[in-house]
């Protein structure tokens, strides 16, 4: 689940600090309101990724499919993305 999304945006940076200090190594987040296109959240996701640095992984998720996974990864400069439709079974 994306519990991190329930944290108000202005407190998410402090939450990253706390989570990193307490052994969390990955946070799954959409970077914005559920149902919004992932591309609409790139700026906030980039800020979260920059703040996390090497301490933990910000894992973008929600609205990521086999059609846009590579674009999302490139836009955010990440090696990992999460989605329910990552693999094209056709």
PLY file of the C-alpha trace (Angstrom):
ply
format ascii 1.0
element vertex 90
property float x
property float y
property float z
element edge 89
property int vertex1
property int vertex2
end_header
0.00 0.00 0.00
1.04 3.62 -0.23
0.66 4.76 3.38
3.31 7.41 2.77
0.78 9.27 0.57
-1.40 9.85 3.64
1.32 12.03 5.18
0.80 15.73 4.35
3.27 16.79 1.64
4.95 19.35 3.88
5.78 16.60 6.41
6.98 13.97 3.95
10.59 15.17 3.98
10.80 14.84 7.77
9.11 11.44 7.43
11.84 10.32 5.03
14.45 11.37 7.60
12.69 9.45 10.37
12.09 6.34 8.26
15.70 6.26 7.06
16.94 6.55 10.66
14.70 3.62 11.63
15.87 1.15 9.02
13.32 1.59 6.25
14.99 1.12 2.89
12.16 1.75 0.41
9.05 3.96 0.26
6.27 3.29 -2.26
4.55 6.52 -3.27
2.54 8.04 -6.09
3.86 11.47 -5.17
0.41 13.01 -5.22
-3.30 12.41 -4.93
-4.54 8.97 -5.90
-5.95 8.89 -9.39
-3.79 11.70 -10.73
-1.50 10.85 -13.64
1.95 9.90 -12.39
3.49 12.52 -14.71
1.61 15.25 -12.80
3.61 14.26 -9.73
7.11 14.22 -11.24
8.22 17.46 -9.54
7.28 16.24 -6.06
8.68 12.77 -6.70
11.97 14.31 -7.86
12.12 16.39 -4.68
11.47 13.28 -2.54
14.12 11.31 -4.43
16.66 14.10 -4.02
15.91 14.41 -0.30
16.20 10.66 0.25
19.55 10.56 -1.52
21.34 7.29 -0.87
19.56 6.69 2.44
16.54 4.91 0.99
14.74 4.27 -2.29
11.69 6.25 -3.33
9.69 3.75 -5.38
7.24 5.48 -7.73
3.96 3.62 -8.12
0.36 4.07 -9.09
-0.57 4.57 -12.70
2.59 2.91 -13.98
2.14 0.32 -16.72
4.23 -1.43 -19.34
3.36 1.51 -21.60
4.92 4.23 -19.44
7.31 2.43 -17.04
10.43 3.30 -19.01
9.35 6.92 -19.43
8.68 7.25 -15.69
12.03 5.69 -14.77
13.89 7.98 -17.16
12.01 11.13 -16.11
12.73 10.45 -12.43
16.20 8.95 -12.82
15.26 5.78 -10.95
16.02 2.11 -11.53
12.80 0.77 -10.01
9.09 1.46 -10.54
5.99 -0.31 -9.25
2.73 -1.01 -11.03
0.03 -3.62 -11.35
0.23 -3.65 -15.15
4.01 -3.60 -15.66
4.07 -6.69 -17.90
2.27 -6.84 -21.25
0.65 -10.27 -21.48
-0.61 -9.74 -25.04
0 1
1 2
2 3
3 4
4 5
5 6
6 7
7 8
8 9
9 10
10 11
11 12
12 13
13 14
14 15
15 16
16 17
17 18
18 19
19 20
20 21
21 22
22 23
23 24
24 25
25 26
26 27
27 28
28 29
29 30
30 31
31 32
32 33
33 34
34 35
35 36
36 37
37 38
38 39
39 40
40 41
41 42
42 43
43 44
44 45
45 46
46 47
47 48
48 49
49 50
50 51
51 52
52 53
53 54
54 55
55 56
56 57
57 58
58 59
59 60
60 61
61 62
62 63
63 64
64 65
65 66
66 67
67 68
68 69
69 70
70 71
71 72
72 73
73 74
74 75
75 76
76 77
77 78
78 79
79 80
80 81
81 82
82 83
83 84
84 85
85 86
86 87
87 88
88 89
